[in-house]
Amino acid sequence: MVIINDFLNRCSCLQMWFQGFFIHLLSNLLNIHFTQETEQKLKIKEIKLRVVK
């Protein structure tokens, strides 16, 4: 039983690692496309906040 549990734990760790890796890759790919847009939006928000203050 211990061996099976250890194996399952390692599998779940690998699965978590792969999920994190793919999420990281996807977010990087999306960041490449959306950074400029989001930066512009953030700047607009900052300007609006300054105007409100």
FENCOR-V9102 format. One line per field, one symbol per residue. ss: DSSP state (H for helix, E for strand, C for the rest). A space follows every 50 residues. Layout:
# FENCOR-V9102
ss=???
This chain:
# FENCOR-V9102
ss=CHHHHHHHHHHHHHHHHHHHHHHHHHHHHHHHHHHHHHHHHHHHHHHHHH HHC
